[in-house]
Amino acid sequence: PKVCTAKPSSALKAVACFVLAALSCWVCAGGFLGNCVSAHHSTECWCVLLHTNSSLSSVHRTAVIQVEGAANRHQNTYHHGTQRNINLYVVNTAVQQLLGLHAASCASGTAPPPKHAHSHTHLSYPQNASKDLLLVLTEHYKFTILEFNPSGPGGGPELITRAEAKDVRDAIGRPVEAGQLAAVDPDCRAIALHLYDGQLKILQLEDGIPSRAAPEFYNLRVEELSIIDLTFLAPSSANAAAAGSSAAAAAGAKPVLAVLYEDNKQARHVKTYTLNLQAKELEDGPWFQGNIDAGSSKIIPVPSPLGGAIVIGESVLTYFNTQQPMRSTQIKPNTAIQSWCSVDPDGSRYLLSDFAGGLHLLVLAHADNRVAGLKVQTLGRTTSTSCMAYLDSGYVFLGSKGGDSQLIKLHAEPLPPAHTTNSSIAEEGTADGASAGASPMPADEGPNHVEVVETAPSLAPIVDFVVMDLERQGQGQMVACCGVFQDGSLRVVRNGIGIHEAAAMELPGIKGIWSLRRSWMDAYDSHLVLSFVGETRLLAISEEDVLDEATIEGFDSDSQTLLAATTLHDQLLQVTSSAVRLVSASSNSLLQQWSPSTAKHNPTTGGSSITLAAASPCQVLVAGGGGRLWLLEVTETGELVEVGGTVMDAEVACLDITPVGPDHDNKSSLAVIGSWSMQVTLLSSPDLQPLVTEDLGSEIIPRSVALADFEGQAYVLCGLGDGQLHNWRLQPDTAALSDHKKVVLGTKPILLSAFSSQGQRHVFAASDRPTIIYSNNKKLLYSNLNENEARIHILGGSVCVCLCGGGGGGVFILVSAAVSDCCYVSPEHEHRPLSSSSRWTPSI
């Protein structure tokens, strides 16, 4: 899930309190909108906001839950305790997620996947209870009661079962066609379920919520066969004041159930029942309203002290209360309200969302606990929501089953016209799916008060799709028609790996980057080596994951680094154009250096400079001008020993000496080079004699070669400057190459970098289409990185790649010289974020 949290400063909180207090007074006088507090409700994506006991005096909360690949099923808000700490619970057809939000941190947890699709969720706050309970009804007639545990076994919030699942299925009866309905008495005395036509199933809770045991229900008959909605009503203060009427006083002591139904003439009515808990029967309620708006679809119970109910129709909203006159207001014709949520605990304001994405605010103007009138104002245009949950401070989570879910913020003042444009073609797997900004609002619909903070992409529902190779690179992609109504869009979906950007720094002119460890056995890296033209800088990663500038005395900081690595014997290696330097990792002092001018195997004398370098745990392979190659070994005593050298027929373009094979013992017996003669040559070690040469059959120079082991099988990989990748199977014992294959990964030069994840070897191929190369069942597979905004660009410049972390996982460090930017990206399942608070620019 993606989460956005913020903690306001004390000054901001002071201003917010003043503004909220002023706007609250304005609302009582019939004003518009100020702050917003808790919420609940939805369909198809139920979101539960959980408030838990906390010692925090002030908490600013915002949250977004992402559900991809399926429509959101349910969302609700959930709270308990005096100091309310908000948590968000989201259920879709495949997964249910629980998110705990706190002032300074965010702890998320995932509950077990739901066995059945939820048809209804409801919050209940029993008397003398310390926290809310979550009541869940599934489409397979399973009913259970869940309880919130703020600190589960994994350290995050979780839901635990308070009452075991109960099968509420009956042997006879016709299931309802309009969908299952559920209602909970505000005083938590009873729960009503409507599962079969003409019948209500009642769970009596006078003795409190059952503990662990399965709840017991009993059935009651009702005359209405086509029930559209039902809810329990809260007693109003006017009812309590009507002590002169014994009937009213008696009715006020019993739960009152309001039922919206349709008769056989398609006319709609609202009828109330009083639930006699002692006799376990339904009695006629205090009021009945017939022939209401023909498009009425929902009943909103108004909490105490106002009480009563609001009936939502297609063209009119009506407030009913036996002790007060009926109040109504007109709304835009043919506006089918799909979801609603409460803004204030006293029920004076509600948010309504229609099928076209219009967001409306309903205000109940009241005085002395009596409703004086209803006012509706359109706030803006959002996604077509099936559920919504009001978070706090104007933030609202909108869940949609026909489009992308959104986190929005409501503003008291109208926003300026949006300058952002919504692309009709969105590629699934981008960073946020959409950029934040004002929600687009047609000019003829008035001012816009809605700001879209974040968007959670969703493919559901997929109306149609076709599989095709859009970029003609042999990789099929699905172009899908997604969403409905104004949320319809074209999405391009491809198989690949998603990554998160953890931090970014501006580093002008960077030419290379490598990670170092203090010891070969360390789990994580300690330094980053940054290479520039004529300069080398180091950054140290502290225990708080903050990058600070550091120095290593043995490193040559006045030269451009061609290679940096940690050796098997806990030494640091730096290769520059003039020398190979071996540095002690403990004392940071220079142990020994080697230069081409002192080479024993150099056929010619003179000052040939180093142009390329590659290293294994205890070997260094360097190349110079004129096709010269030298092989050095790093000893445990801190010496650089030249063990081989040769001169190739052409200039060396790339090289590698990674150990492969089952018995390499961290020392490679083979080396591979790519030359300007468009050939790949396999060399023996340590004498560097050519063993096998393969023609590439191309006029493009090889840019990167690699020796890699996949599932016990050795390979030779070669990336060209035009995005082609060649690979051969390698037999390390005989140095035989076979099964030559070629695949197109992109159109720009390829840089190969090997890494390990979860004990498996992989190769990262950086190009305009970054790719992870891995093996499954002895077959090489290629997975694209579905992250176009990861700044992995090769627009005529070079890209440097390293893996920071080790220990079976870590963070990719990617640098593009074309955009002068350094970016940290990590796989979702191995996210170890680095702080971007410390920004540094080299003084060049």
Buried (B, 14 or more C-beta within 10 A) or exposed (E): BBBBBEBBEEEEBEEBEEEBEEBBEBBEEEBBBBBBBBBBBBBBBBBBBBBBEBEEEEBBBBBBBBBBBBBBBBBBBBBBBEEBBBBBBBBBBEBBBBBBBBBEEBBBBBBEEBEBBBBBBBBBBBEEBEBBBBBBBBBEBBBBBBBBBBEBEEEBBBBEEBBEBBEBEBEEBEEBEBEBBBBBBBBBBBBBBBBBBBBBBBBBBEEEBBEEEBBEBEBBEBEBBBBBBBBBBBBBBBBBEBEEEEEBEEBBEBBBBBBBBBEEEEEBBBBBBBBBBEEEBBEEBBBEBEEBBEBBBBBBBBBBBBBBBBBBBBBBBBBBBBBBEEBBBEBBEEBEBBBBBBBBEBBBBBBBBBBBBBBBBBBBBBEEBBBEEBBBBBBBBBBBBBBBBBBBBBBBBBBBBBBBBBBBBBBBEBBEEBEEEEEEEBBBBBBBBBEBBBBBBEEEEEBBBBBBBBBBBBBBBBEEBEEEEEEEBEBEBBBBBBBBEBBBBBBBBBEBBBBBBBBBBEBEBBBBBBBBBBEBEBEBBBBBBBBBEEBBBBBBBEEEBBBEEBEBEBBBEEBBBBBBBBBBBBBBBBBBBBBBBBBBBEEBEBBBBBBBEEBEBBEEEEEBEBBBBBBBBBBBBBBBEBBBBBBBBBBEEBEBEBBBBBBBEBBBBBBBBBBBBEEBEEBBBBBBBBBBBBBBBBBBBBEBEEBBBBEBEBEEBBBBBBBBBBEEBBBBBBBBBBBBBBBBBBEBEEBEBEEEEEBBBBBBBBBBBBBBBEEEBBBBBBBBBBBBBBBEEEEBEBBBBBBBEBBBBBEEBBBBBBBBBBEEBBBBBBBBBBBEBBBBBBBEEBEBEBBBEBEBEBEE
